[in-house]
Amino acid sequence: MTKAFITGCSGLSLNEKERAFLAREQPWGLILFGRNCESAEQIAALCAEFRDCVGRMDAPVLIDQEGGRVRRLRPPLVGDYPAGAVYGQLLAIDREAGLRAAFLGGQLIGTDLLEMGITVDCAPILDVPVAETSQAIGDRAYAASPEGVAAIGRAFADGLLAAGVLPVIKHMPGHGRATVDSHYHLPVVEEGLVELRETDFAPFRALADLPLGMTAHVIFTAVDPAHPATQSARVIEEIVRGAIGFDGLLMSDDLSMKALGGEVGERVELLFASGCDMALHCNGEMAEMVAVAGASPDLSGKALERAQAALRARLQPAPLDRAAARAEFDALLAEARALS
């Protein structure tokens, strides 16, 4: 029976303890970081090794490959990709060119990933920034307006899907107003609900049909002043499932981030009690991995249906002349630089 968690691993290949853990605990997916990535051949072998351990050839392998600061794969292993704000800058000058660049960026990144066996990209980021936005988001944000964020996010997600890779919309229901980095501190957003609905929640509502989403470790005092979104039944039920209308698989942001208090097992129990479908744990530390697995339920009911629907949403890759696509992409980025 598959369990409702996604795990990391410690190195470039699985060690004996990790192989035994994966075979025994049966996580739904694996997430890769820079520590796990050295070469295309090595990454493909690691993905295959994971799938062999869990006995599911369609088991998802995830990575954060947005472009800019947040990318686990870098040149010369893959091509160079800009921060998300670059697409928005081009959108402001030439809407068609901005959307085309975002689509091509998603398609080219997705093509890179799929060749190595990676089937899920933790992107697009749909957070709407404000003047005080933490640099944890910064130039990762696509645009200053909800409409611009949604438009670029849709184009990037469509590019990933065209490459045969699933997108993950993040960080629900919005990380843009956070003024501290949730890797280290718990952000508290005190904006009123009317403004949040019109701005922060809007891009997620526009892309609510996509199959995978990730929570924000952020408190929204207008909804639940006591719990971050990841562990708030009110935020998940009333906002993510209600106001936004997202019925896809909802995974937590990384449980090893310091925004969440308590022991790792307690963090996991709270997120599932609040209606999250999937726990995400990234740091590859075995003691924590065991605690996450122990607190994670078997994947069943509505969460299982959503997980199965997500896997069915993966498309066969569309034909792509990569050299031509890359040349067009580079030309669009050059246009953005020239006009900015």
N, C-alpha and C positions, 0 to 999 in steps of 0.2 A: 504493500500500500504506500502510495506517494504521500509525503508529508508536506504541509503548507509552509515551507520555508525555502529560501535561496541562500546558499552559502558561498563563502570564498574558499581559497586554499592558499598555502603559504609560499609556494615557489613555482618553478618552471615545469615541474612534473609532480604528480601525486606521490607522496611518501606512503609507506606501508600503513601507518595509522589512518591517514586520510582515505586510502582505498577501503579499508575496513569500515570506517565511519560512513562513507557514502553508500556502501553496499548494505549496511545495517539500517541506516536512518532514512534513506531514500528521499533526499531533498528534491523539490520540483526542478530547481535550476542551480546553476553555478554562475558566479560573477567574477570577472577577471579584472585585475589591476595591473599597473606597470610592473610590479614584482613578478607577475606571471607571464610576461611577454618579452621574448627575446628575438624570435624569428618567426616567419610565417609557418615554416614546417613544424617548429616546436609548439606554436599555438594550436595548430591543427591537431597535433598529436595529443596535446593536453585535453582539448575538447573531446576527441575520440575516446581518450582514457576515461574521462568523466562519464560519458554515455555508456561505456562498457560496464563501469562499476554499478550504475543504477539500472542497467538493463533496458534503457529506453532510448532508441535512436533519435527520437524527436525531443528529448529533454532540452530545454532552453539553456543556452549559454549567453550571458549578458555582459555588457561592457558600457562604460561611460565614454562615448566618443562624440562629443558635441562639436569640437573644433576650438581653436584658441587655447585658453588655459586648461580647459577640461577635456583632455584626450589622453587615453592610456597608450595609444599607438601614435608614434611620431615618425617623421622622416629620419632615415631613409626607408624605414620599414613600410610606410604608406606615404601618400602625398600630403602636402601641407594644406590645412583648412583653417579658415579664419574664425575668430570669435563671432558669436551670433549677431552682435550689434552691427557688423559690416553689412549683413543682408538688409537690415533695417535702414541703414544709411543709403543704400542703393535704392530701396523701395521709396524713400522720400524724394529721390531725384527722378526715378523712372520706375513706376510700379511694376510694369511687366518685366523689366530686367531684374528687379529685386526678387520677384517671385520665381523667375526662372533660375537665378543663381541659387536660391534656397533649395529648389527642387533638385538641381544638379548636385549641390553639396550633399544632400541626403542620399541621392542615388549613388554617387561615387563612394561615399563613406560606407554605405550599405554593401556595395560590391566588394570593397576591401574586406569587410567583416565576414561576409558569407564565404569567401574563398578560404578563410581560416577556420570555418566551422562555427562562427559566432552568429547567432540568429536573432538577438534582441539588442537594440541600442537604447540606452537610457536617455532619450531625447525624443521630441523637442522640449525645451524649457519654455514654459508659458507664463512665467512670472512677469508682472508689470512693474517696472521700477519707479521709484520716486527719488527726490533729490537726496534723501537720507539713506537710500538703499545700501546695505552692507556690500563690501567688495566681494563677499562670497558669491554674490550674484553679479554685480557690476556689468562688464561688457558681455556677459553671457546673455543678457536680456536682448531680445530682438529689436524692440522698438519702445518708444515712450508711451504709446497709446494702446489700449486693449485691442483695437481693430488691427493695428499693425502687427502686434504680437501674434494674434490669431492667424492673420494672413500668412506670415512667414512660417509660423508653426505648422500650418496645414500643408504648405508647399514642401517643407523639409520632411514631414511625416510621409507625404505621398512619395517623395523620392526614396525614402527607406523602404516603403512597401513595394515600390517598383523593383527594387533590388532583391526582394525576397527576405527582408529583415523587418521584424516588428518594432514599431516605435513605442516609447513609454512617455506619456505626458506627465510633466512634473513642474512644480511641487504643489500638489493639490491641498487646499484650495487657493494657494498663492503665497509665495515667499518674498514678493517684491518689496513689501513694507518693512521687512525685518531689518533692523539697524545693527544687529550683531550677527556673527557667524555661528550657525547652529552646530557646526562641528565642535564648538567650544563652549557656547552659551545658549540658553533658551531664549529665543526672541519672543517678545510680547507686542502684539499689534492691537492698538486701542481705537482704531478707526471704526466709525459707525457702520451698521449693517447695510444701510442704503448705499453708501459709497462703495463698500466692498462688493456688493452685487453688481454695481455699474462698471467697476474697474477690474479689481483683482480676480473676481470669479468669472468674468465675461469670456476670456480666451478659453478657459476650460469648458465652459458651456458650449462654445462654438465647435470644440473638438471632442465633445462628449461621446461621440460614436466610436472612437478608437478603442481598441481592446484592452489596453494596459495603462495604468496610472500609478503614480507614486505620491505618497503623502508628504506633507511638510511638518517638520518638528517645530511648529510655531503655535503659540497661544493666540487666539482671537477672542478678546475679552467680550466682544459684542455677542458671541455665540456661547462660549464656554470659558470663563475666566480661570478655571482651575486646571485644565488639561490641554496639552498640545494637540493639534489636529490628529496626529497619528494615534493618540490614545483617547480621543474624545468621541463618545457615541453620538453626541449632539452634532458635532461638526460632520461626522461621516454620514449620519442619517439625514439631517436637515439640510446640509449644504452640499456635500459631495454627491450623495444619492438623490437628494431632493432638488435644491435650487439649481445645481449644475446639471443634474440628470445623467450622471455617469453610472453606467451599469456594467462596466468592464471589470477586470481583475484589478483590485486595489492592493498594491504592495506598500509596505512601509519604506521610508527612507532608511538609511543605514542605522541599525540598532547600536552600533558601537560609537556613534556620535555622542558628544557630551551634553547635548541639549536635553537628553532624557535622563531622569534620575533613577535610582534604584539598581538592583542587580539585573544582569542581562535577562535572566529567566523571568523576573517580575515585569520587565519591559515588554517581553513577548506576551505574557498573559494578559496585560492591559490592552495591548493593541488588538488581540483577538476578541477580547470581551467587548471592545468598542465597535466591532464590525469590520475591521480590516481583514482582507482575505489571505494575505501572504506576508510573512516576516522576511526581511532582507538583512542579512548580516555579512559584513564584507571583510573584516580584518584578517581572517585566516588563522586566528588563534584557537587552537584545538579546545582548550577548556571552555571558552565562550561558545564555540560551535556546538559542543555537547550540551551546554545549558539551553541554547536556542532550540536544538532538536528535541530535548526533553520537554520543553514547554509548548512545542508546536503540535497542533492536532493533525490527524490524518486529513488529507484534502478530500472534502466531501460536500454534499449539498450544493448550495448556490455557488460557493467558492469553486468547487470542482467544475460546475457547469461553465463558469466564467473562464477558468483555466483552459478547458477544452475548447471553448469558443475562440480564445486568443490563439491557440495553436492552429485552429482551422483558418484563421484570418491571414496566416502567412501565404503569400502569393508565390507562384513560380516567377523567377527573375525575368523581367522584360529584356529583350535583346538590347545590347548596349555596345556602341563603338566607344570604348573607353578613351582612346586617344583623342577622338573628336570631341567627346563630352568634356574632357579635361581642358582642351584648348578653348572651348566655348566658356567654360567656367572661369578660366584664368583671364579671358578677355573681359568678362563681366566684372570681375574683381578689379582689373586695371581701370575700367570705366569708373568704378566707384571711387578709386583712389584719385583719379584725375579730376573728378567733379566735386570731391569733398573739400 
